[in-house]
Amino acid sequence: MSFCCGAGMVGSIGTVRHYKTLVHNVPILFCPVCDRIEVHPAIEGEYEILVEYAQGDNAPEVDFADFVSVDNTSELFENCSMTDEAASFADVLKQQIDISLDLLGVAKELNDDDWREALMLRLKRLSERLKQYNKRKEMSKRSV
């Protein structure tokens, strides 16, 4: 399980920019709090080889799935705290908020002010992201 800034990283398939090359359909881990993205460690070697070739060819975009077969995505993400496969991004954010609230209770019981402050900042960021997501979702419904 990967963590970033104390939050559980979410497993997903996404697009990663490596210098001037966009690589699509890459198994990634991302942090819903600070937006950090990293290539999943299990396929990092294949990813590095692909981007090396793509940059050598000056390719602006490549599709990871065209060159590397990732048939076991469920196994790949089994150690992630959650994935975005079955849930909306709002659900992922709500799950992260619930986890942070649980941890906040523990931090209060332990009288750990530093941890409590860090959790409050995380909760603020997650709440802001959820509001922004819901606002964008509502605006896209109106435009349809």
N, C-alpha and C positions, 0 to 999 in steps of 0.2 A: 504494500500500500504506500502510495506516495503522498507526501504532505508538502505544502508550501505555505509560508507565513502562518503555519499552524492549522490551516484548513486542508481538508481532504481534497486531493486533486481528482478531477472528473475524467474518465476515459471517454474518448470520442474518436471519430474519424474526421480529419480536417485538412485544411490547406496551410502549408508552412512556407514562408518566404526564406530562401537561403540566398543572400546577396541579391542578385537580379533575377533569380529563378523562383517561380512559384511551383511548389510540389503539392499536387492534389491527392486526396484520399490516403493520407498518412495517418496511421494510428498515433494518437497524441494523448497527452495528459495536460489538462489545463486547470488553472486555479480560478474559481469564480470570484475570488476576492480581489486579487491583484492582477488578474489577466495574464499571468505567466503561462507560457506554453512550452512544453518540451516534447520531443519525439519520444515515443514509448521505448524504454530501454531494450526491450526484446527485439526490436527491428532496427535499432540505431545503426548497426553495421551496414545493413542493406541500404538504409537511407543515405548514409555518407557516401557509399559507392555510387549510388544513383545520382546524387547531386554533383559529384565530381565529374562524372561523364556528361551530365547535362550542362554544366558550366564550361566544360571543354568544347562542347558543341555550340555554345552560346544560345542554348534553348531558353526562351523566356518562361515556358511552362512545360511540366511533365506530369504524367499521372502515375503515381506510385503503384497503383493496382495493375497498370499495363506491364510492369516489369517485375513486380514481386507479388507472389500469391500469398495472401493472408487469409487463410480459410478458417482459422481458429480464433476469430475475434472475441467470442465469448470466453475462451480460455485466456486470451491475451489480457482481457480486462477483469478477470475474476478477482484479482487482488486490489482493484480500485475500490475506493469507498462507494462509488456509484458510477454509472454510465449515463449518457444522455440518450441511449437507444429507445427506451420505452417511455420516457417521461419528457415533458416539455421542459424547456430551460427554466420556466417559473417553478416547476416541481423540484428541479435540482437545487435552485436557490432556496426554496422553502425547507428542503431537507438539510441544507447547510446551516440555515438559520436555527432549525430545531437542535442540531448537534451543538451549535455554539451556545444556545440557551442552556442546554444541559451542562455544558462545561462551565458556564458562568455560575451556575448553582454550586458546582464543586469548588470553583475559585473563591466564592463567597464563604463557603464553609471552612475553607483552609485559610481564610483571611489573607489571600495572596493578591495584594493590590495591583502589582505589576501585571499579572496574568489577567485579572479582572479588567484592567484598563485596555489591554490588548484585545480581549474578547469584545469589549464594548466598541472599539474601533472596527473590528471585523463585522460585528452586527450592523453597525451604521453603514458600512460599505455594502454589505449584502442587501440591506433594506433599500438603499439607493438604487442598486442594480435591479432589484425586483420592481421598484416603482418605474424605472426607466423602461424596462422590458414590457411591463403591462401597458404603459403609455404608448409605446411604439406599436404594440399589438392592437390596441384600441384604435389608433390612427390608421393602421392598415385595414382594419375592418371597415372604417368609414369611407376609405377611398375605393373600396371594391364595389 
